[in-house]
């Protein structure tokens, strides 16, 4: 049996829809950036500010890396001729169907 990391499912939206103080605002900002910090409610405000700034930096760096990866992928596909792109897509779909256990060509196989 493989050990998996636990997943935390957070409700959508802000933690505090009507924040009362700066701590609630900081917690909302951290959650909106996509980070979950257990025990953050018990932290001091200066430490929460530092965490928020760190989360902003990580989010900005990740967005930049995602943008570069998307651009590189687009350049590779643009360099291929349409037959290569179609062949690569067909090969991926065959692999995906095999992995999922789908026998029939339900996605437009000829």
N, C-alpha and C positions, 0 to 999 in steps of 0.2 A: 504494500500500500504506500503510495507516495504522500508525502506531507505537503500540504498546500498552505500558502500564506492566507491568513484570515482576510475576508473582504468586509469592508464597512460600507453599508448602504445608508447614505444620508438623505434625508428628505430634501426635495428641491426647494429653492428659495432661501431666504435669509434665516439665520439662526434666531434673530430677534427682529421681527417685522417693524416694531416700533422701539428702536434703541433709546435707552434712557440716558446713557452716559457715554464717555469716550471709549470705555472698555467694550461696550456692546458694538459701537461703530467699528472698532478694530477687529473684533471677532467676526463681524459681518464681512469686512474687507478680506480677511484671510480666507474665509469660506468661499467668497465669490471668486477668489484667485484659484480655487480648486484644491486647497490644502486643508487637512484636518489634523489638528494638534490636540491629542488627548490631554486633559487637564489645563487647557489654556485659560479657562475661566478663573483659575486660581492664581494666575501669574500677575505680576505687577505691570502697570501701564507702560513704563519705559521698556521693559523686556518685550511686551507685546508689540510696541512700535518697531523694535529691532527685528522681531520675527516677521512683521508685516513687510518691512523693507526687504528682508531676505527673500520672502516669498515672491515679492514683485520682481526682484532680480532673477530668481530662478524661472519665473514665468516668462519674463522677457527673453532670457537666454534660450528657453525651450521653444518659444515662438520663432525665434531667429533660426534655430536649428531645423525646425519643421519647415520653415519657408525655404531654406537652402536645400533640404532634401527633396522637397516638392519640385523646386526648380531643376535640380539635377535629374530627377526622374523624367521630367517633361523634356529635357534636352536629349536624354537617351531615346525616348519614344519618338521625338521629332526626327532624330537621325536615322531611324529605321524606316524601311519602306513599308507600305501598307500590308503587303503579304507577310512580312516578318511580324508585324504587330498582330495580325489575325492569327498567325501560327502560335505565337507566344500566348495569346489569350485562349486559344483552343487547348493548348497543352496545360495551362493552368486549370481550365474548367474540367478537363479529364482527371487531373490529379485531385481536384476538389471533390468531384463526384466519387472517385474511388475511396477517398478518405471518409466521406459521409455515408458510403455504402449505397449510393444511388445507381441502379443498374441501367435504367432507361435514359436516353438522351432527352431529358425534359427541358433543356435550355436551348433548344434550336440545333441539335446535332443533325447532320445530314445522313 
